[in-house]
Amino acid sequence: MIQEHSLFLRGPRVVLRPFRELDLPFALVWYQDKEVLRLCEGSGIVARSVGDIRPIYEYLSQHGYLFIIEVTGEVIGEVCLERMNLPWVRDLYPGERIYRLPIMIGDRRYWGQGYGTETVELLLAFGFERLEADRFYIPGVWGFNQRALRLWRRLGFREVTSRPVILDRWGRIDETDEIDFTLTREEWMARRHGSKAGDE
Ligand SMILES: CC(C)(COP(=O)(O)OP(=O)(O)OC[C@H]1O[C@@H](n2cnc3c(N)ncnc32)[C@H](O)[C@@H]1OP(=O)(O)O)[C@@H](O)C(=O)NCCC(=O)NCCS
């Protein structure tokens, strides 16, 4: 079952609202788009069915805040403020409250217009201010996903590790890197104060 929360987060242009059962058909379209899958998934990618994606969203909804991203009333993607589930990341930072942020603007017409940046900014503020997060950790961004790399770097994330990886997709081999990023509460606050001081 998709567990629904009741939280709405609003930015200047973006609205994050609870992901509902009725939103699965939107996600199904994104999970059948080859270019979206190329950027988000690993090896052996196939277009997904509702039966494939339902457990993904059930899991996310039960382990964090799962949102639909809307712009002027249009559904453009989804994002989850997810409690860190990878034991090796928790072992790296013992005792810390860590979140990850899987994001998919599934409607390609909305890429590159700042909506991803605005979405992540809203969730960083919510995570650090309201959930008392110590750290965000983004595992496994593909080295060819320029938009995602620039998104995390621009928001102050630091590269932690980079591992070479070989992906086998649709019979084609892609050699790339898998890059992890992190941002701590202190780093986020320092940036915030820095930009406020700069604004005055
Ligand atoms: C990655 C994603 C969330 C970024 O959101 P977005 O709204 O498209 O990106 P933004 O407009 O906020 O821009 C983010 C950065 O990418 C840059 N960018 C935009 N289009 C670009 C392009 N075609 N090539 C390279 N960089 C690009 C922007 O200039 C910006 O960097 P800057 O601030 O240093 O200038 C979104 O594109 C997406 O969901 N893509 C598909 C799924 C995916 O890749 N998920 C992330 C997995 S880690």
The ligand as a Gaussian input file, in Angstrom:
#p B3LYP/6-31G(d) Opt

LIG

0 1
 C       18.450000      15.718000     -12.700000
 C       17.195000      16.582000     -12.591000
 C       16.507000      16.354000     -11.236000
 C       17.657000      18.070000     -12.649000
 O       16.538000      18.901000     -12.572000
 P       16.322000      20.032000     -13.706000
 O       15.154000      20.838000     -13.312000
 O       16.282000      19.369000     -15.031000
 O       17.674000      20.840000     -13.563000
 P       17.859000      22.397000     -13.284000
 O       17.201000      23.199000     -14.356000
 O       17.464000      22.697000     -11.882000
 O       19.433000      22.548000     -13.488000
 C       20.387000      21.867000     -12.725000
 C       21.753000      22.145000     -13.316000
 O       21.902000      21.459000     -14.558000
 C       22.294000      22.388000     -15.566000
 N       21.733000      21.900000     -16.847000
 C       20.494000      22.073000     -17.319000
 N       20.375000      21.499000     -18.528000
 C       21.582000      20.950000     -18.817000
 C       22.106000      20.198000     -19.909000
 N       21.350000      19.896000     -20.972000
 N       23.392000      19.794000     -19.835000
 C       24.172000      20.077000     -18.782000
 N       23.724000      20.785000     -17.708000
 C       22.450000      21.198000     -17.738000
 C       21.729000      23.690000     -15.119000
 O       22.389000      24.766000     -15.755000
 C       21.993000      23.621000     -13.653000
 O       23.338000      23.837000     -13.349000
 P       23.880000      25.294000     -12.944000
 O       22.979000      25.734000     -11.841000
 O       25.271000      25.033000     -12.523000
 O       23.734000      26.152000     -14.139000
 C       16.192000      16.321000     -13.756000
 O       16.765000      16.722000     -14.971000
 C       15.760000      14.859000     -13.830000
 O       14.919000      14.439000     -13.059000
 N       16.360000      14.098000     -14.786000
 C       16.003000      12.691000     -15.016000
 C       16.215000      11.784000     -13.819000
 C       17.538000      11.985000     -13.134000
 O       18.564000      12.167000     -13.761000
 N       17.497000      11.952000     -11.807000
 C       18.647000      12.195000     -10.961000
 C       19.390000      10.972000     -10.660000
 S       20.721000      11.350000      -9.519000

